[in-house]
């Protein structure tokens, strides 16, 4: 068996060493065996698991969602409908965030377009950021 140090595991996945330790504390990665020198000795399976975690985190899944996906992935004979539902809910949340960001962008672009130059006292951008009396 080829054991990986925490540094090599982190480097192979583009993860910081402290993040690997965090995932271990969070229960996403099993505590590794220790060498005679008390170094962590990770297995190739841990490397694949960390790659999975990194990819799902890069896609915006929460730690609880990643944990659920890992648990589902371990049930090899189970129907994948639950994974589909989880991924679909996540995609819907991404779509909501995109819509919110697009609305925010339109609003900010409109404020910027209203800028006529001049002094700070007449700045329409700063005026748009100030709370109105009606609020």
For each residue, the residues with C-beta under 8 A, 3 or more apart:
1: 43 44
2: 44
3: 33 35 41 42 43
4: 8 9 12 41 42 43 44 46 47
5: 8 9 39 40 41 42
6: 9 10 17 20 21 39 40 42
7: 10 11 17
8: 4 5 11 12 42
9: 4 5 6 12 13 15 20 42 46 47 50
10: 6 7 13 14 15 16 17 19 20
11: 7 8 14
12: 4 8 9 47
13: 9 10 47 50 51 54
14: 10 11 54
15: 9 10 19 20 50 54
16: 10 19 20
17: 6 7 10 20 21
18: 21 22
19: 10 15 16 22 23
20: 6 9 10 15 16 17 23 24 29 50
21: 6 17 18 24 25
22: 18 19 25 26
23: 19 20 26 28 29 50 53
24: 20 21 27 28 29 30 31 32
25: 21 22
26: 22 23 63 67
27: 24 67
28: 23 24 49 53 63 66 67 70
29: 20 23 24 32 46 49 50 53
30: 24 46
31: 24
32: 24 29 40 41 42 43 46
33: 3 40 41
34: 38 39 40 41
35: 3 38 39 40 41
36:
37:
38: 34 35
39: 5 6 34 35
40: 5 6 32 33 34 35
41: 3 4 5 32 33 34 35
42: 3 4 5 6 8 9 32 46 47
43: 1 3 4 32 46 47
44: 1 2 4 47 48
45: 48 49
46: 4 9 29 30 32 42 43 49 50
47: 4 9 12 13 42 43 44 50 51
48: 44 45 51 52
49: 28 29 45 46 52 53 70
50: 9 13 15 20 23 29 46 47 53 54
51: 13 47 48 54 55
52: 48 49 55 56 69 70 73
53: 23 28 29 49 50 56 57 66 70
54: 13 14 15 50 51 57 58
55: 51 52 58 59
56: 52 53 59 61 65 66 69
57: 53 54 60 61 63 66
58: 54 55
59: 55 56 90
60: 57 90 94
61: 56 57 65 66 69 90
62: 65 66
63: 26 28 57 66 67
64: 67 68
65: 56 61 62 68 69 86 90
66: 28 53 56 57 61 62 63 69 70
67: 26 27 28 63 64 70 71
68: 64 65 71 72 86
69: 52 56 61 65 66 72 73 83 86
70: 28 49 52 53 66 67 73 74
71: 67 68 74 75
72: 68 69 75 78 80 82 83 86
73: 52 69 70 76 83
74: 70 71
75: 71 72 78
76: 73
77:
78: 72 75 82
79: 82
80: 72 83 84
81: 84 85
82: 72 78 79 85 86
83: 69 72 73 80 86 87
84: 80 81 87 88
85: 81 82 88 89
86: 65 68 69 72 82 83 89 90
87: 83 84 90 91
88: 84 85 91 92
89: 85 86 92 93
90: 59 60 61 65 86 87 93 94
91: 87 88 94 95
92: 88 89 95 96
93: 89 90 96 97
94: 60 90 91 97 98
95: 91 92 98 99
96: 92 93 99 100
97: 93 94 100 101
98: 94 95 101 102
99: 95 96 102 103
100: 96 97 103 104
101: 97 98 104 105
102: 98 99 105 106
103: 99 100 106 107
104: 100 101 107 108
105: 101 102 108 109
106: 102 103 109 110
107: 103 104 110 111
108: 104 105 111 112
109: 105 106 112 113
110: 106 107 113 114
111: 107 108 114 115 124 125 128
112: 108 109 115 125
113: 109 110
114: 110 111 124 125 128
115: 111 112 123 124 125
116: 122 124
117:
118: 121 122 123
119: 122 123
120: 123 126
121: 118
122: 116 118 119
123: 115 118 119 120 126 127
124: 111 114 115 116 127 128
125: 111 112 114 115 128 129
126: 120 123 129 130
127: 123 124 130
128: 111 114 124 125
129: 125 126
130: 126 127
131: 135
132: 135
133:
134:
135: 131 132
